[in-house]
């Protein structure tokens, strides 16, 4: 994946969150109308649909 790529992040229970991947000092996702940033944990694996 690269900066700016959109994907669906699996949250569990069949729920997904549409988000965009970005890189600052570390990787984070951007979600919602207000571009809320959620930082990803290093060395953690996430299930996504590209």
Backbone as a ProteinNet text record, in pm:
[ID]
protein_1_A
[PRIMARY]
XXXXXXXXXXXXXXXXXXXXXXXXXXXXXXXXXXXXXXXXXXXXXXXXXX
[TERTIARY]
83	0	88.1	30	101.5	17.6	80	7	-106.9	-222.4	-337.1	-426.2	-383.8	-465.7	-587.1	-705	-829.5	-852.2	-908	-937	-1040.1	-1092	-1184	-1108.3	-1109.5	-1045	-1148.8	-1122	-1214.4	-1207.8	-1325.7	-1333.6	-1380.7	-1427.5	-1483.8	-1634.9	-1696.4	-1841.7	-1896.6	-1816.7	-1860.3	-1860.8	-1816.4	-1814.1	-1682.8	-1692.5	-1575	-1576	-1457.4	-1441.2	-1364.6	-1427.1	-1360.9	-1262	-1136.4	-1034	-922.9	-836.9	-725.1	-595.3	-492.5	-362	-274	-208.4	-115.7	7.5	114.1	238.8	287.6	305.5	368.6	498.5	514.2	627.5	604.9	477.4	440	311.9	274.4	155.8	28.8	-70.9	-201.6	-308.7	-434.7	-546.7	-629.5	-698.2	-784.6	-926.1	-1020.7	-1159.8	-1255.6	-1374.4	-1482.5	-1473.4	-1579.7	-1590.4	-1491.1	-1451.2	-1357.3	-1212.7	-1187.1	-1051.7	-986	-1057.4	-1005.6	-888.2	-778.6	-658.1	-652.5	-627.4	-608.9	-474	-385.2	-250.7	-251.3	-174.3	-163.8	-49.1	-65.1	39.2	149.2	274.6	385.9	384.2	421.5	430.3	294.8	184.9	51.9	1.4	-76.4	-132.2	-279.9	-323.6	-461.9	-519.9	-645.7	-714.1	-787.4	-760.8	-820.2	-869.7	-962.1	-1004.5	-957	-879.1	-824.4	-915.1
-117.2	0	124.5	232.3	359.5	469.6	582.7	699.5	735.1	765.9	806.4	693.4	567.9	452.9	440.8	418.1	394.9	246.3	202.3	61.7	50.3	-70.6	-99.3	-176.5	-125.8	-188.5	-271.8	-400.7	-488.9	-458.5	-434.8	-403.3	-521.8	-626.7	-741.6	-741.7	-854.2	-869.7	-829.9	-844.6	-812.3	-663.9	-580	-435.1	-392.6	-292.9	-239.4	-87.7	-28.7	115	158.7	243.4	295.6	403.2	390.9	484.6	499.2	597.4	628	616.5	558.6	540.3	662.1	712.6	824.8	799.8	871.7	858.5	995.6	1012.6	1131.8	1082.9	1101	1039.4	890.2	848.5	706.6	690.8	566.9	540.1	568.2	623.2	645.1	633.6	618.2	617	742.5	784.4	901.6	854.2	890	845.9	962.4	950.5	1044.2	1176.1	1252.9	1383.2	1484.7	1470.6	1565.3	1520	1416.4	1361.8	1328.6	1253.5	1208.8	1114	1135.8	1053.3	950	826.4	717.4	653.4	655.4	601.5	450	385.1	239.2	195.6	79.3	25.9	-38	-4.6	-71.2	-221.2	-302	-447.8	-515.1	-446.5	-503	-536.1	-643.2	-682.9	-647	-587.5	-545.4	-612.6	-653.7	-715.8	-606.6	-598.4	-493.6	-552.8	-480.5	-506	-388.8	-417.2	-310.8	-292.4
0	0	0	-49.4	-56.5	7.4	33.6	85.3	-9.3	48.3	-31.3	-76.5	-57.4	-97.1	-6.3	-66	8	21.9	134.5	158.5	269.6	288.6	398.8	505.3	626.8	741.2	815.2	836.2	908.1	1057.9	1117.8	1260.9	1343.6	1280.3	1350	1338.1	1365.4	1357	1220.6	1115.8	980.6	948.8	1040.7	1017.5	953.8	866.1	797.8	807.9	801.4	807.2	682.6	600.9	481.8	525.3	483.3	528	424.2	449	359.6	439.6	379.5	443.1	417.6	522.2	509.3	595.9	564.7	641.2	683.2	813	869.3	930.2	1059.6	1129.4	1143.5	1139	1140.2	1057.8	1027.3	947.1	1026	958.2	1018.2	911	955.5	862.7	886	780.7	785.4	756.8	843.9	829.3	850.8	795.8	822.6	748.7	761.8	694.8	747.6	873.2	935.2	925.9	845.3	829.2	962.8	1045.5	1174.2	1151.6	1223.4	1209.5	1321.5	1283.6	1379.4	1347.8	1445.5	1423.6	1437.4	1351.2	1350.7	1440.6	1502.1	1589.5	1505.5	1534.8	1465.9	1498.1	1402.9	1416.7	1440.4	1411.5	1421.9	1280.6	1268.6	1139.9	1136.1	1025.3	1008.6	885.7	894	780	703.1	570.9	487	355.3	292	154.9	72.5	-31.9	-117.2	-236.8
[MASK]
++++++++++++++++++++++++++++++++++++++++++++++++++

